[in-house]
Amino acid sequence: MNDIDRDDDRIGIDEDRAEGSLKQTGGKLKEGAGSLLGDEKLKHEGQADQGEGKLQNAWGSVKDKAREVFGDDDKDR
């Protein structure tokens, strides 16, 4: 990995945080569509997606904090 790639990783947020946020947003849309259409299954799928997104976002936050506290020495890359 070159220096530019490492710099991009340090500037941005963890990939899990980004994906988790997107999953939460998609879940909200799915839940809303289910409510609007009277589709309970779709509504519950949206709620489940939101929960998964929250967990994934939290995991990304933990990883970001660990990098902040312990540093990112690129040993795992």
Buried (B, 14 or more C-beta within 10 A) or exposed (E): EEEEEEEEBEEEBBEBBBBBBBBBEBBBEBBEBBEEEEBEEBBEBBBEBBEBBBBBBEBBBEBBEEBEEEEEEEEEE
